[in-house]
Structures are given as structure tokens and as C-alpha cells.
Amino acid sequence: MEKILKTNRRDFLKVAATATGGLFIGFYWSGCDSPKMKVLTDEEVLSQALDFNAYLSISPSGDVVIYSPNPELGQNIMTSFPMIVAEELDADWSKVRVFQAPLDNEKYDRQLTGGSGAMPHSWERLRKAGATAKHLLLTAAATKLGVSFDELSADKGIIYHNGKKKFEFGEVVADAAKLTAPDEVKLKDPKDFKIIGTPVKNVVNKAMFTGKPLYGLDFYREGMVHAMIQRPPFGMKIKSVDDSAARSVSGVTDVVVFKNNVAVVGTSTWPLIKAKRQLRIEYEPDGALESSFDHDRIMKELLDSKNAQVMRKDGDVEAAFKTAAQVITSEYQCPFLSHAPMEPQNFFAHVKGDKVELVGPTQTPDRARMETAQLLGIPTENITVEITRLGGGFGRRLRADFVVEAAELSKILDKPVKVSWTREDDMTGGAYRPAVRYRFQAALDDKGNMIAYKLRGAGINAGNSTRENNFPSGAVDNLLIENIEHRSPITTNAWRAPITNFLAYAEQSFLDEVALAAKKDPVKFRLELLERAKKNPVGEIHYDIDRMIGVIETAAEKSNWGKNKDVMQGFSVYFSHRSYVAQVADIVMEGGQPVLKKITAATDCGIVVHPTGANHQVRGGIVDGMGHAMFTNMTFENGLPKQRNFDTYRLIRMKEVPEIDVHYVDSGYDPTGLGEPALPPTGGAIANAIFAATGRRLRSQPFIEQKEFSDIKLQIRRT
């Protein structure tokens, strides 16, 4: 077997210091203030430069290297981060390289992937690192030439004096390394960007396309054993275990019962898969055994409960509803969902006395270390975490259950262990998107103005199933947002665009219901509400009204909203993770059946650093949102998930993806989140288009299982 190529800090330092006389910039990733900079000596770099927590190096060869702290799972930061540094440095992009950093809390802040926050957090830090390095290089060149700093410029790793080439970066790095970094440097005007905003290739494309060992499943360590685990149904515990048949499978070396799990251990994964099927485990109840029909009943009861928590209240809601000319009420419901990343959960652990080595795909390496430390009673400083590339996550790898399992087994077996989950393990192992039911109510006056709005969310292990400060809060005089929760043995976790992944669909579909009752165009109805919030805000406003208006107007313009009577359109807009996305779905009727032709998206995510990566995020979010709204369901019977693999857990297929037309609104803001914001609006846009085409209102997901959809054969066809 091939060993995975691991890059640790020492490997990086060897690359960064390929020759003496290189320039090393240490810069802070942590903190909210402007990042401080320091020129590091070779000795400081090679001793790991404990005073500073990240490195930008330029070698005499002109190579530029930085360390990337955040786990990479397809959000493209390992390309976008060095693009930012190279932009301010005016480097030759072909000479820029980036390495994945191991976990190091003293050197990095927010070393995780989640909440679409990596780019907003690091934008200024990366820019200043590149600009500081360029300032030092130009200062060294000016001294050599005996000219003014202001007479020099740089482009693609070359320094010019009055337009004439004088030095390559590598020729002055030795002198630059002797200088003191300035406290402040000038950053570029965005109009002068040459790398940011261009479609450069992903820095690991070649490694991915040629099958290099990048992912956790690729990892192998000489002497390690493999393990697979049988976990209990939700609400049950082990009564007895008969492992005789499992132990007889060739390649199985041990069977271990620990806590409420049974692990089969061996030399490779295939015999373990066979052996796990041979286990005879008897379970007994250890709490409530819930089924999907229980959840439906519970959520409906919670919507009528008097024990809901008030999340936000503006005005006199009760009085407004009493005087309303018209009241609209609707309920929307979503199921549990699995994250179903293409790479199932896996992790390597080696417990060696009071030290632990962990390697694998995790969105939260610090959580992995903390929970391992708590389990084993080992100081966190004795635990190292190497981060592999992640084959998807969508929030599932925010948890550390699969890491702790590996560490506990390594401790029990006194061996290095790699725990791998099958697809069935991954799908039945919990940490699902919570199931939620919403009740919306709106009150209209006799002129069709929305004078009151109520929302109650009832979730199963959902925490706060509302986003009480999102639109239309602040735009309605009388508003009440409430939340109530049922605690279940079925485990849940953040799922791409937590809560808003369904709340946006329900809210945007309901707002279309209200617009219809008010006899107003859906786009104009939303714009009216936003203008009201802008002129006479009610309570606090937690979203940017102008940015939301900007994406609404752009989506309406680019989709030719309302201009073609043969095209039935649905509209949706949402704010999440600091960004704004509006979408329009186009449906035409062919042979009496609706055909989804196109989805138009307008996104305001601030400056678009890497257009190729941004398009992948927006298009991927739309495909994800569409597929799960239309097809996907996770149901339970007596604590057991009924869907175990992709034959019953229906995902969207490539041929079912319509044309997607992506546009960006240049609002002038620094970059905001993009990994999640395109998903929430999609279901609402499609559902509203289906209503426009058929008169059928879909209030629950997945669409294909609703009675309103039973005789509709929605087709998807690219224009």
C-alpha cells in the first residue's frame, strides 16, 4: 500500500528555507485587530518561530510558500488564500505554493471549516502579509539602486524602475530579510487586482485528477490495524453479543465490545465488512424508540403548545390580527437528512502512553483533540492532529465521534488503529439535519399591506429552529417569532446552512402565499417590505437592506422576471452567513407537464476572490438545495433508520440538473461567506415556480412524496 504524503511543519520549513538568505514574514491569523508582521531569521523559522503563528516565505529562487490553517473540503481556500497573498505581493502565480497546517491553537485562530467563515476571517491578514513582503522587497531594491521607493513597482515577481526590469524577487530577498517590517502598509485598490477575480486553476487539481493520496481514506501507516464498528439503534443498548461467526472470517484478528458498540478488527476493510454482517447482537430498550409517525405527531402538538419560547416580539401582534382584513396561515415541514458525504467517516489514531497521534478528515481539529483528551485523561498538548483533505463534510465532520472511537480503540488494543465507516454506517450513524415543522401566519389590511407576521418553529433536537432577526423582521410593525423543541435520542448536527436550509424554503414559499393574497407581484411585495424597513425600521435590523435589494433586482433583471407569458417563474431570496442570494426558477409546460429549464442566481458575497471556486460553490449549493428539496428523506421505525444507502436515500442525478445562470453583485464589500448561502433559496424558488405552473402549493419536503405532487412528472431540461 502507498503511504499518504504528510506535510508537517518541519517539511514546510525545509521547503521555505531551501537556501539561506530567504525572506520570512511571520503574521498573526488570530485576533480582530490588524495583523502584526515580523521579518523572521532563518534560525527563527527553523526553530518554529514561536513568537509568530504563520509564515509567508520567499526563497532566493523566487518561490512563495504559505501555510493554510483551515481544513479543505472543497470550499477552495487552499487556492483562494494564496491568491490573496500573491495579489498584494505581485508574485508570479506559478511560483506560489501552499501547505496544509496541522492543528496548532497557539499559532492559529479559528482553525476549522464551518459557517462559511474562513475567507471573511482571513482576508485582511492575508492581504497585509503579501503587502508587507512586497514593501520589504521594494525597500531593499531601492537601497541597492540608490533610488526612491516610490519609483519602483512590481509585477509577476519582477521589480521595475520607471518601467525597466531591474530585479527578480529572489535577487533581493537576502537584503529584504535584514529589514524591519513596517507597522502599516498600503493595500491595493481592488480595481488594480490582477490575480484576485481571475479563474486560476485549483492548486491541487493535478493531485486529485491523478489519484494522489490526499484524503483520510488514503491514509496508511505501517503496522496499523483496521476497525469497523456496529453501533446501536437510537434508544437501545446491547443486551448480548455472539461474535463467533465474525471471528471465523479470515483477516479478522479481534472483536471488541466497548461502551454500546461492537468493533471488528483486522488486516483490511473487506473482511471486516463481511465479519460485521456476521455479528449477532441482541438489543434492549434504553429510552424512547421513536418512529417517523411519532415525530409528525409530536411536532404538530408542539405547534399548539403554550410553552414556546419567544425569540422576538415587535409591536402588538394580537391586536393586529384581530383587526386584520385577511389572515393567511400555513404549515411547512421537513424531514431528517443525512449529510452523505462521498467520503464516509474515517480516522487514524495511535495512543502511545500519554501521547496521541490523530490523522484524518475533520472540520474541527481542535474539537477532535479536546474530546480525545477528555476521554483518555491526557493533556491536549500531548495530542497532535494532522488534517487530511476532506471528501465532503457539509457539517457532519464538525463532530468528533468518529475520532474518539478510533482513539478509544487504539487505547484498548494498544495499537495504531484506522476506523472506517461503510456507507451504511455513515447513513445510519446519526448526526442528521433536524426535522422541523413551522407554522406561519400573516395579517393583511384592506389595502394588501402585511401588518403582522407570526412564525413558530417546532424542531426535533434543532435548538433554535428560527432565525428571529432575519427578514422580514424589521419590516413588519407587529411580529412574533417563537421556538419550541423536542429532545430525541436520534442525534442531530449542523447540516449545510443550518436551519436556514429549510426555513428559507418555508418562509419564501409562505411569502409568495401572502403576496398572492395581497394581489401583488412576489418580487415587488418583497421590495415593498424592504423599503419599509429602510425608511421606518421596526426594532433592530440584522441584515443589510441594500445588499438584499441588490440581489433581488439583479435576479429579476437577469431572469427577465415576468416578461415571458410562456415561462412560469418562482422567486426566492435569502440572507445567510453574511451573504445574499436571490434565485428565479423557470418552468414551462410541455404536454401538460412542468419542465424545469433554468435557475438564475444573483449573489452578493462581496469581492469574488476566485470566480471558478465561487461558481462551484453557488452551483453546488443550488444542486444540493434542489436535490434535497425534491427527493431526499430519512425516516425511522422504532429507532432504526429505514434508509441505509443510495438505493433508498435518493440523491439528485446529473441529468436532473437544469441550466444554472450565475451572476454576482459588486457591492464593494470585503468577501463574505459562500460555502452555504446559495443553498437556502433554491427550494423556495422551485416550489414557487411549480405553483405558478400548476397551482399546487408544496409545503413539505421531499416534493416527490407529497400528495400535491403525486400526478406531476416534473422534468428537468437544459435550454
C-alpha positions, -999 to +999 in steps of 0.1 A: +000+000+000+011+035-007+017+058+022+000+091+022+023+121+018+020+140+050+033+176+053+042+187+087+056+220+100+092+207+096+086+197+060+073+232+053+103+248+069+126+227+047+108+239+016+106+275+028+143+276+037+157+258+006+186+283+007+199+307+032+190+343+027+153+338+022+127+363+034+103+350+060+073+370+072+055+359+104+019+371+107-009+367+132-040+348+120-057+353+153-073+384+169-096+410+154-070+438+151-048+443+120-023+415+118+012+423+131+041+414+110+077+404+117+107+395+095+120+362+107+155+350+105+164+315+092+171+305+128+137+316+140+120+298+112+139+266+117+132+268+155+095+271+145+093+308+153+072+305+184+065+343+186+045+342+154+020+318+141+020+317+104+045+321+076+049+336+042+083+328+028+101+339-004+132+319-013+161+332-034+146+311-062+115+333-061+092+306-047+065+318-024+051+295+003+024+299+029+007+277+054-031+273+052-046+265+086-083+257+077-094+222+067-100+219+029-132+201+019-139+216-015-146+252-005-113+261-023-094+280+004-062+263-004-063+281-037-081+313-027-058+320+003-026+320-017-043+341-044-048+369-019-012+368-007+001+367-043-021+396-053-007+420-028+028+406-033+026+410-071+041+375-072+044+351-101+014+329-095+032+299-110+057+301-081+032+302-052+026+271-031+005+263-001+007+237+026-020+223+049-012+233+085-015+208+114-036+218+144-019+244+165-041+266+188-012+288+198-003+297+163-038+298+146-072+311+155-105+296+142-087+266+127-119+250+115-142+248+085-178+257+091-202+286+089-187+299+057-162+319+078-127+312+066-125+339+040-140+367+060-118+359+089-085+357+069-090+383+041-072+413+058-045+391+073-035+375+040-035+408+022-013+425+047+011+396+047+016+399+009+018+437+010+044+437+038+066+413+019+064+434-012+072+466+008+104+449+021+114+437-013+110+471-029+128+488+000+158+465-004+157+471-042+155+509-038+186+508-015+205+487-040+197+511-068+200+543-049+166+554-059+133+564-042+110+537-031+082+554-050+100+550-083+097+512-081+069+488-089+065+450-090+047+426-113+048+388-115+078+385-092+099+412-110+108+446-097+108+476-121+124+510-120+105+535-142+092+506-163+125+488-167+132+454-152+158+455-125+155+425-102+136+393-097+123+389-062+148+362-054+177+386-061+168+409-032+153+386-006+186+384+013+187+422+018+150+424+024+153+398+052+175+422+072+149+450+073+123+457+099+087+452+088+066+484+088+036+487+111+014+498+083+015+491+046-007+503+017-031+477+002-042+477-034-073+493-047-095+464-058-096+479-093-059+471-096-063+434-088-046+411-113-049+377-097-080+381-074-110+378-096-094+356-122-101+319-128-068+303-118-066+265-116-071+248-082-037+242-067-044+205-060-061+197-093-033+175-106-030+156-073-068+150-073-070+140-110-041+116-108-053+099-076-027+111-052-033+101-016-049+132-003-079+120+017-084+103+050-094+071+034-060+071+016-040+072+048-020+042+057+006+036+085+028+005+086+017-017+115-018-002+119-049-024+121-083-016+106-115-015+125-152-012+117-179-007+143-215-018+147-234+010+165-268+005+182-302+017+170-313+050+186-328+045+221-313+009+225-284-007+243-266-040+239-281-070+257-258-097+243-233-103+216-225-135+197-193-128+177-183-165+169-192-163+132-175-129+129-142-141+145-141-170+120-138-147+090-103-148+075-085-115+082-103-107+114-080-106+144-103-094+172-138-084+182-141-057+209-172-047+228-168-012+242-195+010+257-225+004+234-205-006+204-190-037+188-158-033+168-144-059+144-106-056+140-084-069+112-059-065+085-081-048+059-116-034+054-132-061+032-130-090+057-143-065+084-173-057+062-181-094+059-175-101+096-197-072+108-226-088+089-220-120+109-223-103+143-254-114+162-263-086+186-294-085+207-305-051+219-330-039+245-347-005+250-327+023+267-352+051+262-379+060+238-380+042+205-392+068+181-406+064+146-414+090+119-451+089+126-442+098+163-422+128+150-451+140+128-475+139+158-450+155+182-443+184+160-479+191+154-486+190+191-457+214+198-471+240+174-502+241+196-483+241+229-484+270+253-447+265+263-430+280+233-401+304+239-405+339+225-374+347+203-385+382+191-416+403+196-423+437+180-455+457+183-489+444+194-493+412+173-526+400+189-543+434+183-531+435+147-545+400+139-579+409+155-583+439+132-569+422+100-589+422+068-574+389+059-553+362+077-531+337+059-520+305+078-498+277+065-476+250+079-444+236+064-424+205+074-390+190+066-376+155+074-343+145+089-315+143+064-281+125+063-251+145+053-240+117+030-205+130+021-188+110-007-161+100+017-176+082+047-162+089+082-128+076+090-099+084+113-065+071+124-054+071+160-023+060+178-023+062+215+013+058+228+013+061+266+003+096+275+007+108+238-018+105+209-014+110+172-045+117+152-048+118+114-078+123+092-106+144+078-121+167+103-138+201+101-129+208+137-095+195+146-095+212+180-127+195+190-112+162+179-083+169+202-103+182+231-127+152+231-099+127+228-081+144+258-113+142+279-118+106+270-083+095+278-074+119+305-044+132+285-033+169+283-043+184+250-006+195+244+002+157+242-021+152+212-013+160+176-038+163+148-028+161+112-056+172+088-061+154+055-082+168+027-119+161+033-141+143+008-171+163+017-184+173+051-215+195+050-213+198+088-211+161+096-174+164+103-179+192+128-185+163+153-157+142+167-175+109+174-156+090+147-123+104+160-130+094+196-139+059+186-105+055+169-087+069+199-106+046+223-099+015+202-062+023+199-061+026+237-079-007+242-058-026+216-026-008+223-020-004+186-024+022+159-059+019+145-078+032+115-115+032+119-135+033+086-173+036+082-192+020+054-219+039+036-245+022+057-226+032+088-224+067+077-261+069+068-274+052+100-248+067+124-268+098+133-259+135+135-287+143+110-303+175+098-331+181+123-367+176+114-387+208+118-423+220+113-432+256+110-465+275+114-466+309+096-494+334+100-497+368+083-523+396+087-532+419+058-551+452+060-577+461+034-550+476+011-530+444+010-503+456+034-488+430+057-494+444+092-485+414+113-464+383+110-461+352+132-437+322+130-435+293+154-408+266+148-411+232+163-379+212+159-365+178+170-331+184+185-329+215+165-321+241+192-335+274+179-353+264+147-359+300+138-337+329+127-357+356+145-337+385+132-337+376+096-360+392+070-389+400+073-381+410+109-377+448+110-401+452+080-433+444+098-449+466+126-462+436+146-441+405+147-438+374+169-412+347+164-414+316+187-395+284+191-401+250+208-381+218+208-385+181+214-355+162+227-350+129+210-325+100+212-319+105+174-288+126+172-286+157+150-260+182+139-254+212+118-262+204+081-251+227+053-267+262+060-280+250+094-317+257+100-319+281+071-316+252+046-353+246+052-365+277+069-357+298+038-378+275+016-407+276+040-405+313+046-401+322+009-429+300-002-452+314+025-443+350+015-455+341-020-487+329-005-491+363+013-482+382-019-509+362-038-535+370-011-524+407-013-527+406-051-491+417-055-462+406-076-439+384-054-408+404-062-425+438-057-440+426-025-406+418-010-391+451-023-420+469-006-412+453+027-375+461+024-382+498+015-405+499+046-377+485+067-352+510+052-375+541+059-391+530+091-373+501+107-391+482+134-367+471+161-332+461+152-322+453+117-296+424+114-293+423+077-281+447+050-312+460+033-294+475+003-275+443-004-307+423-003-324+447-026-294+445-049-296+407-054-334+408-058-332+434-086-303+417-103-320+383-102-353+398-116-334+416-143-312+387-154-341+362-154-364+385-173-389+383-145-425+384-156-416+392-193-425+359-209-460+346-205-450+311-215-424+308-187-438+303-152-414+317-126-407+313-089-387+337-068-368+333-036-342+354-017-323+348+015-295+361+037-272+337+055-235+336+065-231+373+057-241+369+021-272+374+000-286+352-028-317+356-049-329+329-073-355+326-100-366+292-113-381+289-148-407+263-157-425+258-190-454+235-196-449+208-222-475+181-229-494+192-198-464+186-175-440+212-160-404+212-172-378+230-151-355+247-176-333+271-157-324+286-123-309+321-123-289+332-092-277+366-081-252+365-053-236+393-032-207+377-014-185+408-015-154+406-036-152+374-055-116+361-050-117+330-072-145+330-098-141+293-106-143+283-070-172+308-064-192+293-093-186+258-079-200+269-045-230+287-059-239+259-084-231+232-059-253+249-033-282+251-058-278+215-069-277+204-032-307+225-023-327+213-053-319+176-048-327+175-011-359+196-015-372+173-043-360+138-035-343+131-002-359+117+030-347+100+062-374+081+081-373+059+112-391+029+126-385+021+163-352+039+164-339+024+132-332+045+101-351+030+071-327+045+045-292+028+046-276+035+012-282+054-020-306+029-034-332+042-009-317+075+000-325+093-032-300+120-043-302+142-074-287+129-106-266+148-131-292+146-158-317+163-134-297+195-130-311+223-151-292+252-166-278+274-138-271+310-147-249+327-120-244+364-115-225+384-089-235+418-074-204+440-069-214+457-037-178+467-028-177+447+004-149+426+015-155+388+009-183+372+029-194+336+032-201+315+001-200+278+011-236+278+022-257+308+012-267+296-023-285+265-009-313+280+012-332+300-015-333+271-040-362+250-027-384+281-024-377+293-060-386+258-074-417+253-053-430+288-062-424+281-099-442+248-096-472+267-080-471+293-108-472+265-134-497+240-118-515+258-089-501+232-065-486+245-033-459+223-019-455+227+019-434+198+028-402+181+016-393+160-003-416+172-031-419+138-048-436+123-017-463+149-013-498+142-025-499+176-043-470+162-065-484+127-070-496+133-106-469+158-115-440+145-136-416+174-132-389+171-159-356+189-160-343+200-193-315+224-201-323+252-225 
